[in-house]
């Protein structure tokens, strides 16, 4: 298991600003292929990459490739990074789970943490599920990330 003391320290003392040094930052206008490339640099799996495929109907499709899995990133009309982050989270499982750092919500650059499911479970057992969920939001197919409205942010906070 990797060293997750930076998150344990943060959950013990949420005023500790050192967590920001360990968070994976994504800007709302980040290139989607770069998100995959930066994720591989962070995780250093040797198995995470992407591929651009020309599609006559949609232009260029982005595929995320992890190990023996390949997933098309279905871009929406809003052109946000949400579909890429959601697809990345799905393809990395069960090896890793990405969660959004709630302290970054409301900004145009959001923070994410990549841990194994066992590491997230360890934190939930140590600090309680509700406390971990308060600071780190799970990502599902329906999660709004960069597409959050002001009302969405208010509700989450």
C-alpha positions in Angstrom: 0.0 0.0 0.0 1.2 3.5 -0.9 1.9 6.2 1.6 -1.4 8.0 2.1 -0.4 9.9 5.2 -1.0 13.2 3.4 -4.7 12.4 3.2 -4.8 11.0 6.8 -3.2 14.3 8.0 -5.7 16.3 6.0 -8.7 14.3 7.4 -7.3 14.8 10.9 -6.7 18.5 10.3 -8.7 19.9 7.3 -6.9 23.3 7.7 -3.7 21.6 6.7 -2.9 23.0 3.3 -0.3 20.4 2.4 -2.8 18.2 0.7 -2.9 20.6 -2.3 0.7 19.5 -3.1 -0.5 15.9 -3.6 -3.7 16.6 -5.5 -4.0 16.1 -9.3 -5.1 19.4 -10.7 -7.2 19.7 -13.9 -8.2 22.9 -15.5 -11.7 23.2 -17.1 -10.2 23.8 -20.5 -7.5 21.1 -20.2 -6.9 19.0 -23.4 -8.6 15.7 -22.8 -5.7 13.6 -24.1 -3.4 15.5 -21.8 -5.5 14.5 -18.8 -4.8 10.8 -19.7 -1.1 11.5 -20.2 -0.8 13.4 -16.9 -2.7 10.6 -15.1 -0.2 8.0 -16.4 2.7 10.2 -15.2 1.1 10.4 -11.8 0.3 6.7 -11.5 3.3 5.3 -13.5 1.4 2.2 -14.5 3.0 1.7 -17.9 -0.5 0.6 -19.0 -2.4 3.8 -19.4 -2.5 5.7 -22.7 -4.8 7.1 -25.3 -5.5 7.0 -29.0 -7.1 9.5 -31.4 -9.2 7.9 -34.1 -10.6 9.9 -37.0 -14.4 9.5 -37.2 -16.2 10.9 -40.3 -19.3 11.9 -38.3 -17.8 13.3 -35.1 -14.3 14.4 -36.2 -11.7 12.9 -33.9 -12.6 10.4 -31.2 -10.5 9.9 -28.0 -10.1 6.4 -26.7 -8.6 5.7 -23.3 -6.6 2.5 -23.1 -5.7 0.8 -19.9 -4.1 -2.6 -19.8 -6.3 -4.7 -22.1 -9.3 -2.3 -21.9 -10.3 0.4 -24.4 -13.0 3.0 -23.8 -14.4 5.7 -26.1 -14.8 9.1 -24.4 -18.2 10.3 -25.5 -18.0 14.1 -25.6 -21.1 16.1 -24.9 -22.2 19.4 -26.3 -20.7 21.3 -23.4 -17.1 20.4 -24.4 -16.0 20.0 -20.7 -13.5 17.5 -19.3 -16.3 15.7 -17.4 -16.6 12.7 -19.9 -12.8 12.2 -19.9 -12.6 12.2 -16.1 -15.6 9.8 -15.8 -14.3 7.5 -18.5 -10.8 7.5 -16.9 -12.2 6.7 -13.5 -14.2 3.8 -15.0 -11.4 2.3 -17.0 -8.9 2.5 -14.1 -11.2 0.4 -11.8 -10.7 -1.9 -10.0 -7.1 -0.8 -9.7 -7.7 2.9 -8.9 -10.6 5.1 -8.0 -10.5 8.9 -8.7 -12.3 11.2 -6.3 -12.7 14.9 -6.5 -11.4 17.0 -3.6 -14.4 19.0 -2.4 -12.3 22.0 -1.3 -11.6 22.8 -4.9 -15.3 22.9 -6.0 -16.4 26.2 -7.4 -13.1 26.9 -9.1 -12.2 26.5 -12.8 -9.3 24.2 -11.7 -10.4 21.2 -9.7 -8.4 18.8 -7.6 -8.5 15.0 -7.8 -7.0 12.2 -5.8 -6.2 8.7 -7.2 -6.1 5.9 -4.7 -6.8 2.2 -4.8 -10.2 1.0 -3.6 -8.5 -0.5 -0.6 -6.9 2.8 0.3 -10.2 4.6 0.1 -11.8 1.8 2.2 -9.0 2.1 4.8 -9.6 5.9 5.0 -13.4 5.3 5.4 -12.8 2.8 8.2 -10.3 5.1 9.9 -12.2 8.4 9.6 -15.8 7.3 8.8 -17.6 7.2 5.5 -19.3 10.5 6.0 -16.1 12.4 6.8 -14.3 11.0 3.7 -17.4 11.8 1.5 -17.5 15.3 2.9 -14.0 16.0 1.5 -13.7 13.6 -1.4 -16.6 13.0 -3.8 -16.9 9.8 -5.7 -17.3 10.0 -9.4 -20.0 8.2 -11.3 -21.4 8.3 -14.9 -23.8 11.0 -13.7 -21.4 13.2 -11.8 -21.2 16.8 -12.8 -17.7 18.0 -12.4 -16.9 21.1 -14.4 -20.6 21.4 -15.4 -21.7 22.4 -11.9 -24.1 25.3 -11.7 -24.0 27.7 -8.8 -26.9 25.9 -7.3 -25.1 22.5 -7.6 -22.1 23.9 -5.8 -24.3 25.3 -3.0 -26.0 22.0 -2.6 -22.7 20.0 -2.5 -21.2 22.4 0.1 
